[in-house]
Amino acid sequence: MATIIAELTDEVHVSNKTFVVIDKEVFMAEETTAGAEEPWGRLAAEGEWFAPSGNGCLVTTELSDQVVDVRFELWDGPPFSPSEAWAKDWKGELFLFSGKVCLTDWVEHFPPRLVFDLGSRETVWNIHAYMRRLREPLRGDQQSTSYDLESYLIRFWPQS
């Protein structure tokens, strides 16, 4: 049975229905990333809400101008299904150069607040991502940034 090793919850401001889960070193363009693959070799196909590419994932939200919570989890093997109901999920794999991921808005490229360290460089990770809608926006939400509209869970575990 798989065990959770680490977890971290962060938030990201979404200004154009899109945010990015990206390798921190690639985002910060540090010199150590000279051999790293560019993160956006492919963009999301129509209808695809979670689009991985080397060193990052482009996540398309249902609503714009919101702050969403994203929970990262690191497991030692394939995790069990979460107990809560989720509206969408995606399974696949992702290569990360530094093994340290962070969040940023796709358009504004806000600097990351927190970094989630997976503990292994230049690794292909299994990943299972989930999304759920928490509530409908309120009438006043259209004039300013909304909170608690959507929530995301992204689970990583090493390939066997």
N, C-alpha and C positions, 0 to 999 in steps of 0.2 A: 504494500500500500504506500502510495506517495505521501511525502511530508512537505509542508511548506517550510522554506528556509528563511525567506525574508519577504517583507512587504513594505509598501510605501504608498501613501495617497497624496496626490498633488492636484492642483487645479490649473486650468489654462483658460485665458480669455479668447473666445472665438469670435472673430469679427467678420468672417466671410464664409460661414458654414464649413470651415475646414481648420483642423489643427494637425500638428505633426508630432509623432513620437520619433525622436532622432538620436543617433549616436552623439554623445556630447562632444567628443573630440572633432567629429566631422562638422558639427554645428559651429563650434568655436574656431574652426579652421586652423588648428594647431599644426605646427610643422610635422609632428609625428604622423599625420594623416596623409603624407605625400603619396603613399601607395594605396590609400583607401578608395574604394569605389564611390563615385558620385551617388548621392542618395536618391535621385529622382530619374533613374534610367527609364522608368515607365510611370505614367500617371494612372489614376483610377479610371477603369472602364466605366461606361455609363451604368448606373445602378449599383456599382461596387462601393460599399461604404468604408471598407478597410483595405487599403492598397499598399502592400509591402514592396519595397524595392531595396537595393543594397543600402544598408545603414539607416533605414528609417521606414516609417509607415505614414501614409497620408490618410487621415481619418476625416470622412465627410459626415457632418452632423445633420440632424433634421432641421434645426433652427439656427439662425444667426444671432449675433450680438448677445452672447451669453457666456457665462463662466461655468465650465463643466468640471466635475471631479473625475479624476482618473486614478484608479487603484492598480498598482503594479504588484505582481506576486511572482516570486521565484520558487519553483518546486524542484525536488530531486528526481521526479519522474512524472509521468502523465497524471495530472490532477483529476480528482473526482469532479463531477458536475456541481456547480454552485447550487445552494438550496433555494435561492431566490429565482423568480421568473425573469428572463431576459428577452427582449424583443428581437434582438439580432445576435448572431454569433458568426465567427469566422475562424477557421483553423488553417494553419500552414506553417511556414518557416521563414526565418529572417536572419540574414547575416549582419553582425554588428562588429565594427572594427575594434572599438575599445571595450565593448561590453558594458558601457555606462550609458543609460538612456535618460532623456529629459524631454520636456514638453515645450512647444512653442506654437504660436499662432502662425498659420501659413502665410498670411499677408504681412503682418507687422513684425514678425520675427522677434517678439519680446524675449529678452534674455531669460534663460531657465532659472526657476527658483530652487528646485530640488533636483538631485541626480540619483537615479536608482542603479546601483552597481550589481551586475550579474556575476562578477567575479572571474570572468574569463575573456581574454582578448581574442580577436579574429576567430570568432566562433559562429556557427550556424545554430540558431535556437529554434526549437519547436515553440509555437505560440498559439494561444487560443484567446481571442478577443470577444468581448461581449458589450452590448449596448442596451440601455433601457431608458425609457422616457419616464421621468418622475412626476411631472405635472404639466398641464397646459399653461402657456404664458398668460399672465394677467393683462387686463386692458392697459395698465400703465407701463407694462414691460416693453412696449414698442418704443417708448421714448428714451429708454436707458438700458443698460446692460441688465440682463436677467440672470438670476441664480437658481440652481436646483431644478433645471428643466430636463437635463439628461445626465446620465452617469455611465462611466465606462470601467470595465475590468479587463486587464491585459495580463495573462499568465504566461510565464516563460518556463521552459525546462530543457535540459540538455538533450541532444540527440543520442540515441542508444548506440 
